[in-house]
Amino acid sequence: MFLRRPFRDNLADLPGLTTERLEITALAPGDAEALRRLTDDPAITGAVDFLPDPFTLADAEAMIASGRRGRDRFLGAWVRADHTLVGVVGAHLRGEGAVEIGYWIGGAARGRGFGAEAVSGILAVLRRRFPRRTIVAECRPGNIASWGLLTKLGFRDTGDDGHRPGRRVMVWGQTI
């Protein structure tokens, strides 16, 4: 008898990973307060269009719960040394052919390389999991830090406007 392997085109069980300084794992219900503390920052809520301001505990719980549907997954980037949440990386299935990533890093952790470390690790996980999907990000060209990080990691501007106001679509690992 031939048994087919189940089709796994979802993010509900996206594996985490460990990097040099970070433990990157799917956010769980017990992480809601840490997520709220990190994200309830005008620098983050003002830059990420789907985040309400203020970002409440109920918002954090709803974001974490959204991962159960399999189309979106939010992973926490925790410092291994003291288990402090310093960032979030989101992965989102878009149509049949793309997976979008996004991220934010908390105030005290910005500029210390945590974003590059977390996003780079998740890119490797996504490429293994979804080898036929294109990995994309949307970024404001004026967000110099984020644009620079994405470019450094191998994203290139497609020239297309994103779905979110003022953002451009960037694609990873392909020539345009």
N, C-alpha and C positions, 0 to 999 in steps of 0.2 A: 504494500500500500504506500502511495506517495503522499507525504504530508507537506503541505505548503507552509512556509514560514509566514506568520501574520504580517500584513502591511503595517509599517510603523511610521507613517508620515504624520507624526504629531510630536508635541513638545512636552506632554504630560510627564514623561519619565526621562527627560533630558538629564544625562549624568552630570555631576559636578566634577571638579578637579582641584588639584592642589598645585600652586605655583611656588616660586621661591619664597614669597612673603604672604601669599593669600590662600585661603580656603574658599573656593567658590562653589556654593551649593544653592539649590532651589530654596527660595524663601518658604518657610513653613508658618502655620498659624502662630506659633510661639515667638516668631520674629517680628510680629506686627508693631510692637512698641519701639523696637530698635529702628525699624523702617520709618515709622512716623518721625522719630527724633532726627534721623538723617535727612529726610525728604522735606520736612516742614521748614524750608529755608527759601526765602524769596529768590535767591540766585538759582535755585533748582526749579521751583514751581514756575518761575517766570520764563525759564528756558525750555521746559518740557510742556508742550501745549495741552496734554491730556491730564496733567496734574492740577487738582484744585488748590487754591490758596485761601485759607490755610489747609494744609494736608493733615487730616485728622486720623485718629486711630481707626475709625470706621473706614476711611479711605484706604488705609494700609491693609486692613483685613480683606476688603473687597479686591484689592490688587493681588494679594496672595491667592485668594480663592479663584481668581480668573484663570490660574494655571491648570485647574482641574479639567477645563474644556479641551486642552490640547493644542489650541491655536496660538496661545501666548504663554510665555514662561518668564518669570522674573527670578534672577539669581542674585544672591547677596555675595558681595566680596568682603570677606572677613579677614582681618589681620590675624595671622596664625599665632603670633606671640601673645596677644591679649584678647583675642576674639572680639575685637571692635569692628562693627559694620562701617566700612569706609565708602562703599559704593554699591551700585546696582547695575546689572547688565540685563537688558530685556531681549528676548528673541521672539519673533512674531512671524508666523507663516502668512505669506501674502500670495493668494491665488494658488495655482498649481506649480509655479516655477521659481518662486523667490522665498527667501527667508530674510527678514529685516532685523538688524540689531540696533540697539540704542543703549545709552548708558548715562549715569550721572555719578559724580564723586562728591562726597561731602566736603565742606569748607576747609577744615584743618588738613585734610588729606590731599587736596588739590596741589598739583605741581610736584608731586613726589613719585610719579611714575606708576601709581596704582591703576589709573585708567588704562594705560597701555598694557600693563601686565594682565589685567582682568579681561579686556577685550581680546587681546591676542590669544589667551587661553580658550575663550569661548569660540573664537573663530575656528580654531583647530577642532574643537568638539563638533561644531556645526558642519564643517567640511566632511568629517568622517560620517556623520549621521545622515547628511543630505547631499551626497556627492553630485546629484543632478540639479540641485537648486542653485540659483544665483544668490549670492549674499550681498545685500544692499544696506545702505544707511541713508537717512535723510539728515542734512545738516545745513544750518545757515552759513553762507560764506563768510559773514561777518563774525561768526563765532571762531575766532582765530585759533584758540587752544584746541577746540574739538576738531575743526577742519584739519589742523596740523597733525593731530594724533591719528585721525583716520587716514590721511595721506601717508604718514610714516608707516602705518600698518599695511599699506598696499591698496587702499581705496583710491579710485579715480573718479573725477567728476564726469557724469554722463552728458551734461548739458541740459538735462531735463529738470523741470520744476517738480518738486515733491508734492505729496498730497497735503502736507501741512503748509500753512502760509509762510512764505519767505525762505523755504528750504529747497535745496537741490538734492537730486538723487546721486548717490555715489555707489559705485559697484566695486567689489573686492576681487582682486586676483585675476582680472581679465583686462585685456587691452580693449579700448573703446574704438 
